[in-house]
Amino acid sequence: MTPAAILLLALALTAAGTALAQQDGRAGAAAAQPAGSAAADPSLLSLRALLQEARQLLQKQDPQAAYELLEPHTPSYSTAEDFNYLLGIAALDSGRPSQAVLALERVLALNPDHMLARAEIGRAFLALRETQAARREFQTVARAELAPEVQDTVSRYLAIIAELDHAPAKRWSVLLDSQVGYDTNVNFGSSLDSWVLHDGLALTPLPSSRPQESAFYELGAQFQYTAPINGKTDWTIGSQLNQRNNPSQHNSDLGSVEVSSGLARTQGSNRYSMSIQLQQLYLDDESFRQAKGLLGQWQRDVDSRTQVGLYGQLFALDFPDQPVRDARRAVLGGTVVRGLGDSARSVVAGNVFAGKESSRHHIDELTFGVYGLRAALSRNLGGDWRGSIGLSYEHRGYDGPDSFFGITRKDRQVEVHLGAERAFGRRLSVTPQIVYTRNSSTLAPSDFRRTQALVAARYRF
């Protein structure tokens, strides 16, 4: 924490202490009244004790503990000025500026002249790089009659904002990924022992069409460069490289090169982003598929523990060696992420989506509608481990019968994911995982089972 922030925090806690002392007096007066009096409100005493403990944690420079103490009580005390004020400070100093803005906005809705709350929300806007909003709040504070040291602190923040306006920070991000594991079906081979044609003739699939097992290893790298355009908008360009090799089945080796660029804008609790993406897939070192498309997303922090969002994708798919498969794909979806507020810091996430992949040559057996859902839960397991479990379901229904089998294809794909992640410092993490996939299909060659067991490692520069 910077000296300026510490000074503001100290002044804020002093003001909170004064307010709490006044509240203590009110609580003491209530306690002196008869037990049957409405003024003897036990919730007031409970709030007083809660805020006193939070103040002590903040004075000990432990905002994370203060936030975890206060946040679960938000539904009960969302109209209490002192509660929201301390929650805002705890959220901001524990690295949650969006949640801090929500709490401090409730303070200012109750008391627009709360200058220390305006100073803190200015800090929160600055952390979110909403420099115009931060400047507005600090300028309001600067016009108030406050102690000289507070005015000096506010002046320093205004100077920081001026520097940011003239010299926006540019950021690089580099990630290296690796995986090693075993795959029971690298070629998505059919799980059925015989295939039945539309005339009733049964065929025995060739060994190459049956599941092929192999160990595998994968290497990947992600590069991203972000440049702020102003206090609310970022421009980002990035690339991603991946190569997965299967020593026992090299004809299923898969590589990809992806480049993307886009804009993201933050306004209060909302974030809007739009990007273009180009991707090249390689199968056994030969060009397999090219994709180019547009992605848009909206996200909103509903409260300190809940985020919702909507997204859309529009892609053109090209297959250089099989142009008959060229297609357009459009998908719309919604997301929700919710922290449960328990001691294990559990987080649940959900995603629903629907879309259409249409043959650009108007071939019904290659055109299908798709819809599905995904759900995941992650939580701390203890000993620096965080576990996760995920479940997804996808349904694909094709528009016309397969020309060889005479059957209209329908797929119902279920995937179960189990994993755990352990961080070694801030840069390195290791994740063992098991992934099981079952695709039940009316088209025999597309009916398969697959299990992958792997260990992944990621290093962040």
N, C-alpha and C positions, 0 to 999 in steps of 0.2 A: 504494500500500500504506500502511495506517495505521501510525503509530509503534508501536502495540502489536503489530501483525503483524510489523513489522520486528524488534522485540525478540525475539519468539518465534522468528522465523526464525533470527536470529543465535544464539540459545541452542541451537536445534535443530541448526544446522550445527556448532556447537562439540561437541555430544554426538556427532554423526555422525563428526566428525573424530577424537574419542577412540576410537570403535569401529573406525574405519578404521585408526588407528594400531596398535591391538591386532591387527587383522587383518594389517597390514603385517608385524608381528613374527612372526605365525604363518607368513606367506608367506616371510619371510626364513629362518625356521628350516627350512621345507620346502625352500628352494632350497639350503641347506647340506647336505642329505642326498644320498645317492647318486642318480644319475640314474634308476636303476631302481626307486627307492622309490615306493610308492603315495602318499607324502605330497607328492611333487613334482608337484602338480596344476596344469597350465597354466591351467585354468579359474579357479582362485583368483587368479592373477596378472591374468588378463583382467578379472575382476570388479573387482579393486582399481583398475586403470587406468580402467575405465569410471566407477566412482563418484568417483574423483578428478577426472575431467573434469567430471562433473555438478556436483560441489561448486563447482568454479571458475566454472561458468556461473551457478549460483545466487548466488554471491558478487558476480558482475558484474550482478546484477539482470536476468538473462535466463532466466526460468523456461520460456518457450516452447521455447528451444533445448535446455534440460535435459530437458524432457519428451520432445521428439522424439528425443533421444539415448537415453534410457532405455527408453521404452515398447516399441520393437521387441524388446527383450531379455527381456520379461516371461515368455515361456514357459520360458526357460532359467534364470531366477533368481527364480522366483515364491516359492521357499522361503527366500530370503536376506533376513534382517531389515533389514540396512542398505540393500539395493537397494530394497525396498518402502517404506522410510521416505523416502528421497530422492525416489523416484517420487511418493509421496503429496504431498510439499511442492511438487514441480515441477508436478504436476497442479493442485493447489489454487491456486497463484500464477499459473498460466496460464489460469485461468478454467474449470477442469474439476472442480468439487467432487464430482460423482458418482464419477468415476474416482479421485479422492483418497480417498474413503471406502473404495473397494474395496481400494486398496493399503494403507491404514493399518489396515484390519481384518485384513489378513494379518500385519502387524507385531504387533498385539495378540493374535492367535491364537498366535503364537510366544512372545510375551513380554507377558503382561497387565500387568506392572509398568512398562512403558515409558511414563513420564509425559509425556514430550515428544510421543510419538505420540498420546497421549490429548488433549493440548492441540491438536495439529494437526487431529485428527479432529473435535474440538469446533468449530474454525474452519470445517471443511468442512460440518458439519451446520448451522452458522449461515448459511453461504452458501446452503445449500439451504432455509433457513427452517424447518428441523426444530428448533425452539427447545427442545423438551423433551429431545431427544437431546443437543443442544449443552450445555444446562444440566447434564445428568447427567455428561457427560465433564468439564466444567470444575469441577464440585463435587468430583469424584474427585481431580482434580489439586490443587485447593485444600487437600485434606486431607493431601497428601503433604508431606514435608520437602524443600522447594525453597528456592532463594535468594529473598530478600525482593522483588527486582525481578520475578521470575517470578510470585510471589504477587500483586504489584500488578497485573501484566498480566492475570492470570486474574480478579482482582476487577473490573477494568474490563470484561472480556468479560461477566461475570455481570451487571454493571450495564446493559450494552447489551441483553442478553436481557430484563432486567426492563422496560426502556423499550419494547422491541418488544412485549412482552406487553400493555402498557397503551396503546400507541399504534401499532397495526398500520398499515403503510404502504399507501396506496392508489395505484394506478398507472393512468395514461392511456396509450393507444397510438393514434396516428393515422397512417394511411398514405394517400398519394395515388398513384393509378396512372393511366397513360395509354398508349395504343397507337395506332399509325398503320401501315397496311399495305395489302396487296392480297389479295383472296380470289377464287379461280377458280370458286367454287360456293357463293355465300352462301345459296341457297335449297335446298341438298341435292338439286339436280335430277338426274334419272336419266341415267346414262351410256350407256344403251342406245338405239339408234335406233328400235327397234320393240318393242312389247309384245304378247305372245301371250296371248290369253284361254284359259280351260280348254277351249273348244270348238275351238281351233285358229285362231281368227280373229286376224289380226295388226292392231294399231293403231299409228298414228304419233303419238307424244306431242306435245302442244301445246308451243309455245315456252316457255310459262310453267312447264312441267314439265321443261324441259331446264336444264342448268347456266347460271346467270346470274353474270357476273363483276362485281366492283365494288371500288373502293378502300373503305377503311373507317377510322373512327377510334373510339376507345373511351375513356371517362373513368370512373374509379371511385374510391371512397373507402371506407376501413375505419376503424371506430371501436371501441375496446375499453377497458373499464374493469374492473380487477381489484382486489378487496379481500380481503386475507387474513382468514380467520375465526379461524385459530389458526396454530401453527407449521407445520402440515402441509396445511391445506386452504385453497383459494382459491375465491372466488365470482367469476364473470366474466359480464359482459353486454356484448354488442357488436352492431354492425349493419354491413351492407355494401351499398353502392349501386353499380350499374353501368349504363352506357348505351352501346350500340354502334350507330353509325349507318353506313348504307351509302348514300352519295350517289346511286349509280346504281340502287339497289334498296331504296327506303324501306319497301316492304312486308315486308322482312326485318329491319328494325330491331328490336333486342332489348334490353330493359331488365329490371333485376331489383332488388328490394328484399328484404333478408334481415335478420332479427333473431334473435339466439340468446342463450341464457343457460344457465349450467351450473356444476357444481362439479368441482374437480380436487383429488385428494389424493395426496401423495407420502409413501411409506414406504420408506426406504432406497433401493434401486435400482429400486423399482416406482413407477409413477404410474398412477392410475386416474382416469378422467374420465367425466362423464355430462352431456349437454346436451340442451335442446330447441331446435328450429329452426323458424322460420316463414319462408316464401319466397313472393314474388309475382313472376311473370314477365309481362312485357308484350311483345306482338308488334305492331309498327306502332302503338304507343301505346294498344293495346287489351289488356284483361286476357286472358291466354292460359292460365295455369296457376297454381294455388295448391298449395303443399305445406306440410305440417306433420308433424313427426316427432321421433324420439328417436334420439340417437347415444350409444354407449358405447364406451370404448376402454381398453385396458390396454397399458402399455409397460414394458419392463424393460431396464436397462443390464446386459447379460450380463458384459461386461468393458469395458476402456477404449476399445475400438474397435467394439463390437457392441451394437446395440439390436434387440430383437424386440418384436412387439406383435400384439394381436388387436383387432378392432373389429366392431361390429354397428350396422346402421341399420334403422330401421323408419319408413316414411313413408306418409302418406295423400295421394294426388294427386287434385285436383279441377280440372276443365276447365269453367269457367262457361258457355261457349257450346257445348260438346260434352259434356254430362254422361254420354253413353254411354261415354266414354273414362275415366271415373273409375276409379281403381285403388288398390291397396295394393302397396307395394314393400318387400321385406325382403332384406337383404344381410349376409353374414358374410364376414370376410376376415382375412388375416394379413399382417404386414409384417416385413421384416428390413432393417436398414441396417448396413453394414460399412465401416469405414475400412481401406484397404489398407496404411497405414503407409509409403507410399513418399514420395519427395521431392516429388512433385506433389500430395500430400495427396488422393489419389483416394478417392472414396466410391462404393460400389455400393449400390443399393437395389432391393428386390423386393417385389411385392405380388401375392397370389393372392386371388381372391374368387369367391363363388357366391351366387346368390339367385333370387328369384322375384318377378315383377310380375303380380298377379292382378286381373282385371277385377272390379269391385264389382258388376257386373250379370251376371256369370257368362257372359261372351262369350269363347268359346275362341280366336277369331282375334285377340283383344286380350290374351290371357294368354300369358306366355312365361317360360321359365327362362333364366337368364343365368349364365355363368361366364367367367373370364378371368384374365389375368396381365399384370403390368407390370414392366418392368425399366429401370433407368437407371444411368448412370455419369457422374460429374462429376469434374473434375480441373483443377488449375491449368495454364494454358497459357503463363504468363509475361507480363511486361508488365502486371500487374494484371488480367489476364483469366482467367476461369474458364469452361471449356467444359463442355457437357453433351450427352449423347445419350440418347434414351429410345425404347423400343419397347413397344407395348401390343397385346394381342389380346383380343377379346371375342366370345363366341359367344352368340347368342340363338336359341332354338328355340321356336316358337309351338305352342300346343296344338291348334289346328284350322285348316282351310283358309280362305283369304280368300274372302269371299262373292262378290266380283266376278271374281277371276281363278281361283278354284277350286284354288289352290295353297297348301300349308302353308308359311308363310314361315320361312326359316332365314337368319340373317345371320352372316357372319364378317367382323368389322371389324378392320383392322390400322391402326395409327397410328405414324408415325415422327416424332420430334421432334429437331431439331438447334438448339442455341443456345449463346450465350456471354454472360457477364455481366461488366461492368466497374463497379467501385465508384469513385465520386468522393467520397472522404471517408467518413464514417460514415452519412450520410443519403441520398445520391443514388446510384442505380445505373441502368445502361442495359443492355438486353438485346436484341440482334437475334436473331430466331428464324425457322426454317422448319418448318412442320408439314404433313405429307402424310397424308391419310386415304383409305383404300380400304375401302368396305363392299361385299362380295360378297353378294348377296341372291338367293334364289330368286324373290322378288317384284320384278318389273321396276321399278316406280316407286321402290323403295327401294335400288336398286343405283346407287352413285355413287362418284365420285372428287372429291377436294378438295385444293387446295394453298393454304396461307396463308404469306405472307412479311410479316414485321412487325418493328417496333422498339418495345420497351416501355420505359418509364421509371417508376421508383418513387422517391418521396420519403418519408422517415420523419421524423416530428416527435418 
